[in-house]
Amino acid sequence: MIATRFAFAGFAVPDIDAAHDFYGGVLGLDVGYAEMGQLTIDLPGGGWVLVYPKPDHVPATYTVLNLEVDDIDLAVDALVAAGVAIARYDGFDQDARGISRGIAAGLGPDIAWFTDPAGNIISVLQNPPGDDEE
């Protein structure tokens, strides 16, 4: 086992300024510019993400960031009002608003996916009542 002192996650984007505007302005996260043209996103509940520039960026085909919310319907409404398109994926039963309703089916959280300006997949999710996951 390694002796880890600290950990953080990271992902790439081709346009740091567009990422700054999206994560800070649209999503309301605490975003700051860092060394070497990078961004840091301070996450609610602790932790942070490093966002780094990569001109030949190819979007991830998986969810790079999950944002837990108290009310997924309000979160989706706010995203759509901000011009964010909710993504639809084969194999997921999503309602007319694009929300996969796992709580009612006993299959986990309610979740909706969307992409950042770089095409990276982000989600908002609402855990079942009493679920202590963070």
VMD Tcl script that draws the C-alpha trace (Angstrom):
set ca {
  {0.00 0.00 0.00}
  {1.19 3.52 -0.72}
  {1.27 6.27 1.90}
  {-1.08 8.84 0.38}
  {-1.00 12.34 1.80}
  {-3.66 13.98 -0.34}
  {-5.85 13.13 -3.34}
  {-7.77 15.01 -6.00}
  {-9.37 14.25 -9.33}
  {-8.88 15.91 -12.67}
  {-10.11 16.03 -16.23}
  {-9.28 17.90 -19.43}
  {-11.02 20.54 -21.52}
  {-9.88 22.35 -24.68}
  {-11.01 25.81 -23.48}
  {-10.23 26.81 -19.88}
  {-12.19 30.07 -20.05}
  {-15.34 28.30 -21.30}
  {-14.93 25.75 -18.49}
  {-14.51 28.57 -15.95}
  {-17.71 30.25 -17.16}
  {-19.68 26.99 -17.18}
  {-18.59 25.51 -13.86}
  {-18.64 28.86 -12.06}
  {-21.44 30.73 -13.80}
  {-23.87 28.01 -14.87}
  {-23.28 25.42 -12.14}
  {-22.43 27.92 -9.37}
  {-19.34 26.06 -8.17}
  {-16.35 27.80 -6.62}
  {-13.89 27.97 -9.53}
  {-10.49 29.61 -9.62}
  {-7.60 29.92 -12.02}
  {-4.50 27.99 -11.01}
  {-0.92 27.67 -12.20}
  {-0.07 26.71 -15.77}
  {-3.47 27.77 -17.16}
  {-5.45 25.32 -15.10}
  {-8.63 25.64 -13.04}
  {-9.52 24.34 -9.62}
  {-13.11 23.57 -8.71}
  {-13.80 23.43 -4.98}
  {-16.52 20.87 -4.42}
  {-19.33 21.18 -1.87}
  {-18.61 18.91 1.08}
  {-14.84 19.09 0.55}
  {-12.40 18.04 -2.08}
  {-11.58 19.62 -5.37}
  {-11.04 18.91 -9.05}
  {-8.21 20.07 -11.28}
  {-9.28 21.03 -14.80}
  {-6.42 21.25 -17.24}
  {-6.15 22.43 -20.84}
  {-5.68 19.85 -23.58}
  {-6.02 21.27 -27.10}
  {-6.64 17.83 -28.66}
  {-9.17 16.92 -25.95}
  {-11.60 14.08 -26.61}
  {-14.63 14.09 -24.28}
  {-14.89 11.32 -21.73}
  {-17.47 8.63 -22.50}
  {-18.33 8.31 -18.82}
  {-19.48 10.68 -16.08}
  {-16.51 12.75 -14.86}
  {-18.38 14.65 -12.13}
  {-21.51 13.89 -10.09}
  {-23.27 16.71 -8.24}
  {-25.67 15.61 -5.51}
  {-28.70 17.87 -5.12}
  {-31.63 18.01 -2.71}
  {-34.24 18.34 -5.47}
  {-33.42 16.97 -8.92}
  {-36.47 18.57 -10.50}
  {-35.36 22.05 -9.41}
  {-31.80 21.30 -10.53}
  {-32.92 20.17 -13.99}
  {-35.19 23.21 -14.28}
  {-32.26 25.51 -13.44}
  {-29.96 23.76 -15.91}
  {-32.51 23.95 -18.73}
  {-33.21 27.62 -17.91}
  {-29.45 28.24 -18.24}
  {-29.49 26.68 -21.72}
  {-28.05 23.29 -20.74}
  {-29.42 20.30 -22.67}
  {-30.21 17.19 -20.64}
  {-28.63 14.14 -22.31}
  {-30.45 10.92 -23.11}
  {-28.78 7.53 -23.12}
  {-29.88 4.18 -24.49}
  {-30.55 1.66 -21.76}
  {-31.79 4.21 -19.22}
  {-35.47 4.80 -18.61}
  {-35.61 8.61 -18.61}
  {-38.80 10.63 -18.22}
  {-39.91 13.49 -20.48}
  {-37.48 15.83 -18.66}
  {-34.54 13.46 -19.09}
  {-34.46 12.25 -15.48}
  {-33.88 8.59 -14.73}
  {-36.17 7.94 -11.75}
  {-34.31 5.29 -9.76}
  {-35.76 6.15 -6.34}
  {-39.34 5.18 -7.18}
  {-38.13 1.91 -8.73}
  {-35.85 1.14 -5.79}
  {-32.86 1.26 -8.12}
  {-30.74 4.02 -6.60}
  {-30.72 7.75 -7.14}
  {-32.74 9.89 -9.50}
  {-30.19 11.16 -12.00}
  {-29.91 13.41 -15.05}
  {-26.88 13.83 -17.27}
  {-25.60 16.77 -19.31}
  {-22.30 17.83 -20.82}
  {-19.94 20.70 -20.19}
  {-18.79 22.87 -23.12}
  {-15.99 20.33 -23.79}
  {-18.47 17.44 -24.05}
  {-17.48 15.87 -20.71}
  {-20.43 14.13 -19.02}
  {-21.68 15.61 -15.73}
  {-24.66 14.49 -13.65}
  {-26.99 15.87 -11.05}
  {-28.42 13.24 -8.78}
  {-30.77 13.01 -5.84}
  {-30.17 10.11 -3.48}
  {-33.08 8.27 -1.85}
  {-34.29 9.73 1.47}
  {-32.13 8.60 4.35}
  {-29.24 7.65 2.07}
  {-26.09 8.97 3.75}
  {-23.85 8.73 0.67}
  {-21.92 11.87 -0.19}
}
mol new
graphics top color blue
foreach p $ca { graphics top sphere $p radius 0.5 }
foreach p [lrange $ca 0 end-1] q [lrange $ca 1 end] { graphics top cylinder $p $q radius 0.2 }
display resetview
